[in-house]
Amino acid sequence: MKRRLKETLSESRWRHTEGVVRAAERMAEKFGVNVEKAHAAALLHDCAKCMPLEDMLAAADAAGVQADALERSCGALMHAAAGAALARTVYGVTDPEILGAIRFHTVGRANMTALEKVIFVSDFVEEGRRPFPGLDEARRLSMENLDAAVSMCARLSVEYVRARGETLHPATLQLIDKVEVSMNQTQDLALKIAKILDNKKAENITILKVDHLTSITDYFVIATGRSAQAVHALYEEVTDKLAEEGLTPRRNDGVRESRWIVLDYLGVIVHIFHPEERQYYNIERLWMDGTNQVPFVQMED
């Protein structure tokens, strides 16, 4: 695969590809994405970049890869669709995740997979990029918060296209809207859970933003019940109230003992402690970095 790519890509495009592979592998490890798939998608993401536009069109059409009129008018856009076609017909890739990451690495789309996001961002932040305003911040975010990095890279792409007076592909704006709405909804959910716990007389409620420290979630909501019975009642209150909105935890642990119950709502993980366990495990000390506590005012008794 590498040998064929070197024969078809320019020297500078090959160096860019190597940089994207390294960035994608680092991001995949950080955010729990399959590293082998990230490697393959990064390696092939620009496999059609050096083809004439008419050859890109022919490759995509022959493979049945759809492209809109704007993409078909411009090689800088069309190479993504053509690359997905070549990855399948020439390089033998059949994995739909890898093909999707190649197909949408340039303009993105509203509902990107984690692998697609990794390739989209790594293409933008790879080490060989010439410096420009915002690149250092995008690189920092690429190892801290995947959605924030996607949003940053997409916004910088919009600025670049508009500055050049070129036509902006609407998929990029849809991507920004989708990612940023999702990020805001996650914080809203954390605050909503804290409010539910507060109304049920939970004590010492803390919200921590941990998306820059771990890939498993965006927020921790931590609270204490005065007894095992109170811990269980808090658990029931949270799950019942959120179930009314169609939300169920991906997993729950510790319910039987009710000394430390963990509820995983994807972007928010809830920790409900008995006082002794709260003091013993002191997870705030482990996760607090001094900047990530989200303000929340509890009601007075």
Buried (B, 14 or more C-beta within 10 A) or exposed (E): BEEEBEEBBEEEBBBBBBBBBBBBBBBBEBBEBBBEBBBBBBBBBBBBBBBEBEBBBBBBBEBEBEBBEBBBEBBEBBBBBBBBBBBBBBBEBEBEBBBBBBBBBBBBBBEBBBBBBBBBBBBBBBEEBEEEEBBEBBBBBBBBBBBBBBBBBBBBBBEEBEEEEEEBBEBBBBBBEBBBEBBEEBBEBBBBBBBBBBEBBBBEBBBBBBBBBBBEBBBBBBBBBEEBEBBBBBBEBBBEBBEEEEBEBEEBEBBEEBBBBBBBBEBBBBBBBBBEBBEEEEBBEEBBEEEBBBEBEBEEE
